[in-house]
Amino acid sequence: MLDGHSPVPIQLPLMSKPRDHHVVDRVGLVRLARIFSNVVSPPVMFAVLGLALALRAKPLWPALGWAAVYGFFVSLGPILFVLYLLHTGRIMELHMSDTRERHLPYLVAAIGSLIVVALLLALEGPKLLVCLALFNLLTLFTIGVVNTRWLISFHAAAAMAMDTIVALVFGPAAGLALSPVVGLVFVVRLYLRRHTASQVMAGLAVGAFSVLVLRGLGCFVL
């Protein structure tokens, strides 16, 4: 929170300062890479995947309704909260390179996921969306805990999870068609210097492992 003093510079001991850290640097390939990162941010990927899973499980109109509920609490709500924090100066920049700034947004996203799970169970919503919301909770907890000591790529975790879930629910061919997105996320996060290679690899591992754990508990099956 701003207190009238000059903001403390964000410390990034494990990597160089991100290429897109300053607005004046967001040109050319850096600008394109940043746009890509925003388009495939975890909330956006989860909203799109939530819609696909809802349509897989329910007829059109009920599916759209449930996808809207899921998207509001898991994606739109947390995005608006982060924008509020940015507007009020409580975080220094949108991507929150300082992991200490991520705790409250993670908590808000987790609360949203809990609300979605409660609504889906109470109103007999699509089981696939219940599983996706549980995945959100598991991943937020895992990455939130690790990020107190070390930075894991949430972009990578979300991309790998989306690809794995699509392969499980829609078939291996669909997962294979989506796999270039995972590769692009890996390359772009490294190019922007938002993460080291090990941090991106850790994100990929967390995403895949979390999905497979839930699969073992009966999730992501029709």
Secondary structure in CASP SS format (residue, H / E / C, confidence):
PFRMAT SS
TARGET T0000
AUTHOR 0000-0000-0000
METHOD secondary structure of the structure
MODEL  1
M C 1.00
L C 1.00
D C 1.00
G C 1.00
H C 1.00
S C 1.00
P C 1.00
V C 1.00
P C 1.00
I C 1.00
Q C 1.00
L C 1.00
P C 1.00
L C 1.00
M C 1.00
S C 1.00
K C 1.00
P C 1.00
R C 1.00
D C 1.00
H C 1.00
H C 1.00
V H 1.00
V H 1.00
D H 1.00
R C 1.00
V C 1.00
G H 1.00
L H 1.00
V H 1.00
R H 1.00
L H 1.00
A H 1.00
R H 1.00
I H 1.00
F H 1.00
S H 1.00
N H 1.00
V H 1.00
V C 1.00
S C 1.00
P H 1.00
P H 1.00
V H 1.00
M H 1.00
F H 1.00
A H 1.00
V H 1.00
L H 1.00
G H 1.00
L H 1.00
A H 1.00
L H 1.00
A H 1.00
L H 1.00
R H 1.00
A H 1.00
K C 1.00
P C 1.00
L H 1.00
W H 1.00
P H 1.00
A H 1.00
L H 1.00
G H 1.00
W H 1.00
A H 1.00
A H 1.00
V H 1.00
Y H 1.00
G H 1.00
F H 1.00
F H 1.00
V H 1.00
S H 1.00
L H 1.00
G H 1.00
P H 1.00
I H 1.00
L H 1.00
F H 1.00
V H 1.00
L H 1.00
Y H 1.00
L H 1.00
L H 1.00
H H 1.00
T C 1.00
G C 1.00
R C 1.00
I C 1.00
M C 1.00
E C 1.00
L C 1.00
H C 1.00
M C 1.00
S C 1.00
D C 1.00
T H 1.00
R H 1.00
E H 1.00
R H 1.00
H H 1.00
L H 1.00
P H 1.00
Y H 1.00
L H 1.00
V H 1.00
A H 1.00
A H 1.00
I H 1.00
G H 1.00
S H 1.00
L H 1.00
I H 1.00
V H 1.00
V H 1.00
A H 1.00
L H 1.00
L H 1.00
L H 1.00
A H 1.00
L C 1.00
E C 1.00
G C 1.00
P C 1.00
K H 1.00
L H 1.00
L H 1.00
V H 1.00
C H 1.00
L H 1.00
A H 1.00
L H 1.00
F H 1.00
N H 1.00
L H 1.00
L H 1.00
T H 1.00
L H 1.00
F H 1.00
T H 1.00
I H 1.00
G H 1.00
V H 1.00
V H 1.00
N C 1.00
T C 1.00
R C 1.00
W C 1.00
L C 1.00
I C 1.00
S C 1.00
F H 1.00
H H 1.00
A H 1.00
A H 1.00
A H 1.00
A H 1.00
M H 1.00
A H 1.00
M H 1.00
D H 1.00
T H 1.00
I H 1.00
V H 1.00
A H 1.00
L H 1.00
V H 1.00
F H 1.00
G C 1.00
P H 1.00
A H 1.00
A H 1.00
G H 1.00
L H 1.00
A H 1.00
L H 1.00
S H 1.00
P H 1.00
V H 1.00
V H 1.00
G H 1.00
L H 1.00
V H 1.00
F H 1.00
V H 1.00
V H 1.00
R H 1.00
L H 1.00
Y H 1.00
L C 1.00
R C 1.00
R C 1.00
H C 1.00
T C 1.00
A H 1.00
S H 1.00
Q H 1.00
V H 1.00
M H 1.00
A H 1.00
G H 1.00
L H 1.00
A H 1.00
V H 1.00
G H 1.00
A H 1.00
F H 1.00
S H 1.00
V H 1.00
L H 1.00
V H 1.00
L H 1.00
R H 1.00
G H 1.00
L C 1.00
G C 1.00
C C 1.00
F C 1.00
V C 1.00
L C 1.00
END
